[in-house]
């Protein structure tokens, strides 16, 4: 009798174990995703401060985001700590960063605690830094996130923005139009750059020397390609030391 009871209990235990692990692949993935989300929230708890984002621009053609309205791989740095393996999106109309909290909610991060962030788009990493209005003399009255294109003795920044066109129709209240401004920082003074002559003037360098450098290296400078300014600034930094 005892032997029969023992066998019955043994078979019952095996049955329970089988039922525990015999879940569908979808259920398993859902369970693991839930665990991962909880672990991520716990690890990034200090970053998840801000307010729930809502889209106020349903009737505007296009979107307010840089590069894509999809969330892109990136990092965010706050108070000296860098949070990696994030999905972020940069609203350049409102100059705000957001991250998904779960499948239904999106969080607009608290700008006060953010020092910098980076976005990976099309295999290129774009690094942004937050500039306070009292950080640089030439940008008083303005603050926000700037793309760091170059930073050595001098620095080159791009400020991306989107504006809403005033074209109102029955179907829309306008259209998002992307713009950007270029700033050269030299000796802690900011110089807006709209043409290559602005660049030469801001550098206060020997124009003949710079032009010869561009000619000898077959380089062209254009505002449409702000990265084309980098060789000129790097050359200036090398000869001004």
HELIX and SHEET records of a PDB file:
HELIX    1   1 UNK A    2  UNK A   21  1                                  20    
HELIX    2   2 UNK A   25  UNK A   43  1                                  19    
HELIX    3   3 UNK A  111  UNK A  113  5                                   3    
HELIX    4   4 UNK A  137  UNK A  139  5                                   3    
HELIX    5   5 UNK A  196  UNK A  203  1                                   8    
HELIX    6   6 UNK A  207  UNK A  216  1                                  10    
HELIX    7   7 UNK A  226  UNK A  229  5                                   4    
HELIX    8   8 UNK A  230  UNK A  240  1                                  11    
SHEET    1   A11 UNK A  50  UNK A  52  0                                        
SHEET    2   A11 UNK A 106  UNK A 109 -1                                        
SHEET    3   A11 UNK A  96  UNK A 100 -1                                        
SHEET    4   A11 UNK A  81  UNK A  91 -1                                        
SHEET    5   A11 UNK A  72  UNK A  78 -1                                        
SHEET    6   A11 UNK A 114  UNK A 121 -1                                        
SHEET    7   A11 UNK A 124  UNK A 131 -1                                        
SHEET    8   A11 UNK A 144  UNK A 151 -1                                        
SHEET    9   A11 UNK A 155  UNK A 164 -1                                        
SHEET   10   A11 UNK A 176  UNK A 186 -1                                        
SHEET   11   A11 UNK A 189  UNK A 193 -1                                        
END                                                                             
